[in-house]
Amino acid sequence: MTGRLHAWLRQAHSDLAMAAYASEGGFYAQGCYHCSQAAEKALKAVLLALGQEPERTHSIERLLLSLELLGIETDPLRQLPLKPLQRMTTASRYPDGDEAPVDLFDARDGALALEVAKAVVGFADQQLGDLAQPRST
């Protein structure tokens, strides 16, 4: 595993740990944000492992499409509620009108975001483990 790829994967795991820590403390908006970041960085690590420079995007959908174009089966991720996680990237950080993100996210949001982010990071871990294995011909 290259240093750069490893850095993206380490950061994905760190963001996931921060998300859990924030949510446990009742900081659900911040936890949701870190969940979206963990998922994004984990997918970018897989793209790097495949020799593809990741697009500068926060779109989980676009990252999945990039993986699919490279032959990676993403059906397990497509079964997850990814759209709410993707929306959390900005909705959890910036006020919308007179509503602050802190008022918009609750324990259910935090739990859902953690569940989805853990699944995405786990998927990336599995893909990276598979990519590190020698291919039989």
C-alpha positions as CSV (number, residue, x, y, z in Angstrom):
1,M,0.0,0.0,0.0
2,T,1.5,3.3,-1.0
3,G,2.0,6.1,1.5
4,R,-0.6,8.3,-0.1
5,L,-3.2,5.6,-0.3
6,H,-2.5,4.6,3.3
7,A,-2.9,8.3,4.4
8,W,-6.4,8.5,2.8
9,L,-7.4,5.3,4.5
10,R,-6.0,6.3,7.9
11,Q,-7.8,9.6,7.7
12,A,-11.1,7.8,6.8
13,H,-10.7,5.7,9.9
14,S,-9.8,8.7,12.0
15,D,-12.9,10.6,10.7
16,L,-15.0,7.6,11.6
17,A,-13.6,7.5,15.1
18,M,-14.2,11.3,15.5
19,A,-17.8,10.8,14.2
20,A,-18.5,8.2,16.9
21,Y,-16.8,10.4,19.6
22,A,-18.9,13.5,18.5
23,S,-22.1,11.6,18.4
24,E,-21.5,10.0,21.8
25,G,-21.1,13.5,23.1
26,G,-24.4,14.7,21.6
27,F,-22.7,16.6,18.8
28,Y,-24.8,15.0,16.0
29,A,-24.2,17.6,13.3
30,Q,-20.5,17.3,13.7
31,G,-20.7,13.5,13.9
32,C,-22.7,13.4,10.7
33,Y,-20.2,15.6,8.9
34,H,-17.3,13.3,9.9
35,C,-19.3,10.3,8.8
36,S,-19.7,11.7,5.3
37,Q,-16.0,12.6,5.3
38,A,-15.0,9.0,6.3
39,A,-17.0,7.5,3.5
40,E,-15.7,9.9,0.9
41,K,-12.0,9.4,1.9
42,A,-12.4,5.6,2.1
43,L,-13.8,5.5,-1.5
44,K,-11.0,7.8,-2.7
45,A,-8.4,5.3,-1.1
46,V,-9.9,2.5,-3.2
47,L,-9.7,4.7,-6.3
48,L,-6.0,5.4,-5.6
49,A,-5.3,1.7,-5.1
50,L,-6.7,1.1,-8.6
51,G,-4.4,3.7,-10.0
52,Q,-7.1,6.3,-10.5
53,E,-6.7,9.9,-9.3
54,P,-9.8,10.6,-7.2
55,E,-12.0,13.5,-8.5
56,R,-12.1,16.5,-6.2
57,T,-15.7,16.0,-5.1
58,H,-17.9,15.4,-2.1
59,S,-20.3,13.3,-4.2
60,I,-20.4,9.7,-3.0
61,E,-22.4,8.9,-6.0
62,R,-19.7,10.2,-8.4
63,L,-17.1,8.2,-6.5
64,L,-19.2,5.1,-6.8
65,L,-19.6,5.6,-10.5
66,S,-15.8,6.0,-10.8
67,L,-15.3,2.7,-9.0
68,E,-17.9,1.0,-11.2
69,L,-16.2,2.2,-14.4
70,L,-13.0,0.5,-13.1
71,G,-14.9,-2.8,-12.6
72,I,-15.6,-2.7,-8.9
73,E,-18.9,-4.2,-7.8
74,T,-20.6,-1.6,-5.6
75,D,-24.0,-3.2,-5.1
76,P,-23.5,-3.7,-1.4
77,L,-23.1,0.1,-1.1
78,R,-26.0,0.8,-3.4
79,Q,-28.2,-0.9,-0.9
80,L,-27.3,1.7,1.8
81,P,-29.1,5.0,2.3
82,L,-26.2,7.0,0.8
83,K,-28.1,10.1,-0.2
84,P,-28.7,11.3,3.4
85,L,-25.0,10.8,4.2
86,Q,-24.0,12.8,1.1
87,R,-26.3,15.6,2.0
88,M,-24.8,15.7,5.5
89,T,-21.5,17.0,4.0
90,T,-22.8,20.6,3.8
91,A,-26.0,20.5,5.7
92,S,-24.2,19.6,8.9
93,R,-21.8,22.5,8.7
94,Y,-23.6,25.6,7.4
95,P,-26.7,27.4,8.7
96,D,-29.6,27.4,6.3
97,G,-31.6,30.6,6.9
98,D,-32.3,30.8,10.6
99,E,-31.6,27.1,11.3
100,A,-28.2,26.1,12.6
101,P,-27.0,22.5,11.8
102,V,-26.9,21.9,15.5
103,D,-30.7,22.2,15.5
104,L,-31.2,19.9,12.5
105,F,-29.5,16.7,13.5
106,D,-30.4,14.3,16.3
107,A,-29.4,10.9,17.7
108,R,-31.2,9.0,14.9
109,D,-29.3,11.0,12.2
110,G,-26.1,10.3,14.0
111,A,-26.8,6.6,14.4
112,L,-27.8,6.2,10.7
113,A,-24.7,8.1,9.5
114,L,-22.4,6.0,11.7
115,E,-24.0,2.8,10.4
116,V,-23.6,3.8,6.7
117,A,-20.1,5.2,7.2
118,K,-18.9,2.1,8.9
119,A,-20.3,0.0,6.1
120,V,-18.5,2.2,3.4
121,V,-15.2,2.1,5.3
122,G,-15.5,-1.6,5.8
123,F,-16.2,-2.0,2.1
124,A,-13.0,0.0,1.4
125,D,-11.0,-2.1,3.8
126,Q,-12.2,-5.3,2.1
127,Q,-11.5,-3.9,-1.4
128,L,-8.0,-2.8,-0.3
129,G,-7.4,-6.2,1.3
130,D,-8.5,-7.9,-1.9
131,L,-6.4,-5.7,-4.1
132,A,-3.3,-6.5,-2.0
133,Q,-3.8,-10.2,-2.6
134,P,-2.0,-11.7,-5.6
135,R,-4.3,-12.5,-8.4
136,S,-4.5,-16.1,-9.6
137,T,-4.6,-16.6,-13.4
